[in-house]
């Protein structure tokens, strides 16, 4: 096996690993969102409003 083929295999494995990690993170984010009842919690809201943002007390959207 040539050096070029080895490099292609190594970088291909890195890309496949990154795609798998990305897919697992998206599934985890979907599970966390479902556990919150479908609400999104923005990190900046948590910094500004504390845990009240996670409970939806200050982040209510108009209907």
C-alpha positions in Angstrom: 0.0 0.0 0.0 1.3 3.4 -0.9 1.6 6.4 1.3 -1.1 8.1 -0.6 -3.6 5.3 -0.1 -2.8 5.1 3.6 -3.4 8.9 3.9 -6.8 8.5 2.1 -7.8 5.7 4.4 -6.8 7.7 7.5 -8.6 10.8 6.5 -11.6 8.8 5.4 -11.7 7.1 8.8 -11.5 10.6 10.5 -14.4 11.9 8.3 -16.5 8.8 9.0 -15.9 9.1 12.7 -16.9 12.8 12.6 -20.1 12.0 10.8 -21.0 9.3 13.3 -20.3 11.7 16.2 -22.4 14.4 14.5 -25.3 12.0 14.0 -25.2 10.8 17.7 -25.1 14.4 18.9 -28.2 15.3 16.8 -30.0 12.3 18.2 -29.1 13.3 21.7 -30.2 16.9 21.1 -33.6 15.6 19.8 -34.0 13.5 22.9 -33.2 16.4 25.2 -35.7 18.6 23.3 -38.4 15.9 23.6 -37.7 15.6 27.3 -38.4 19.4 27.6 -41.7 19.1 25.9 -40.4 20.4 22.5 -39.2 23.7 23.9 -35.8 25.2 22.9 -33.7 26.7 25.6 -31.1 29.2 24.4 -27.9 29.3 26.4 -27.9 33.1 26.4 -31.3 32.9 28.1 -29.9 30.7 30.8 -27.1 33.2 31.4 -29.5 36.1 31.5 -32.4 34.6 33.4 -30.9 31.6 35.2 -32.8 28.4 35.8 -36.1 30.3 35.2 -35.4 30.2 31.5 -35.3 26.4 31.6 -38.7 26.4 33.3 -40.1 28.7 30.7 -41.1 31.4 33.1 -39.4 34.2 31.1 -39.2 32.7 27.7 -42.9 32.3 26.8 -43.7 33.0 23.2 -47.0 34.7 22.2 -49.5 32.3 20.7 
